[in-house]
Amino acid sequence: MDNSNTRYSDTDREERIRERAYSLWIEQGQPEGRDLEHWMEAERNVGGEEAPQPREMDENLSVLGKEGRNE
C-alpha cells in the first residue's frame, strides 16, 4: 500500500488526537471517566482536518474514472 498521500504519519496522527483529547478534557473541567468520549471526539476532529480538499477529491476521481472502472 502506498502511503505517500498520507498527510500525517500514524504517529503524528495519534499525537494530534492525544493533544486534542487533552484539550477537550481541560475545556470540560477535567471530568473523570470520560477519556474514551474525549478520545473519540478528538479522532473525529483530527479526521476532519485530514479530509481531502475538494480539488484533491476531483483529481482522485478523474484518475479513478480513467483507470479504476470495472465495466
MODELLER restraints for C-alpha pairs under 7 A, 6 or more apart:
rsr = mdl.restraints
at = mdl.atoms
rsr.add(forms.Gaussian(group=physical.xy_distance, feature=features.Distance(at['CA:7:A'], at['CA:50:A']), mean=6.71, stdev=0.5))
rsr.add(forms.Gaussian(group=physical.xy_distance, feature=features.Distance(at['CA:16:A'], at['CA:46:A']), mean=6.90, stdev=0.5))
rsr.add(forms.Gaussian(group=physical.xy_distance, feature=features.Distance(at['CA:17:A'], at['CA:39:A']), mean=6.87, stdev=0.5))
rsr.add(forms.Gaussian(group=physical.xy_distance, feature=features.Distance(at['CA:17:A'], at['CA:42:A']), mean=5.26, stdev=0.5))
rsr.add(forms.Gaussian(group=physical.xy_distance, feature=features.Distance(at['CA:17:A'], at['CA:43:A']), mean=5.65, stdev=0.5))
rsr.add(forms.Gaussian(group=physical.xy_distance, feature=features.Distance(at['CA:17:A'], at['CA:46:A']), mean=6.25, stdev=0.5))
rsr.add(forms.Gaussian(group=physical.xy_distance, feature=features.Distance(at['CA:20:A'], at['CA:42:A']), mean=5.31, stdev=0.5))
rsr.add(forms.Gaussian(group=physical.xy_distance, feature=features.Distance(at['CA:21:A'], at['CA:38:A']), mean=4.99, stdev=0.5))
rsr.add(forms.Gaussian(group=physical.xy_distance, feature=features.Distance(at['CA:21:A'], at['CA:39:A']), mean=5.08, stdev=0.5))
rsr.add(forms.Gaussian(group=physical.xy_distance, feature=features.Distance(at['CA:21:A'], at['CA:42:A']), mean=5.11, stdev=0.5))
rsr.add(forms.Gaussian(group=physical.xy_distance, feature=features.Distance(at['CA:24:A'], at['CA:38:A']), mean=6.24, stdev=0.5))
rsr.add(forms.Gaussian(group=physical.xy_distance, feature=features.Distance(at['CA:25:A'], at['CA:31:A']), mean=6.75, stdev=0.5))
rsr.add(forms.Gaussian(group=physical.xy_distance, feature=features.Distance(at['CA:25:A'], at['CA:38:A']), mean=6.59, stdev=0.5))
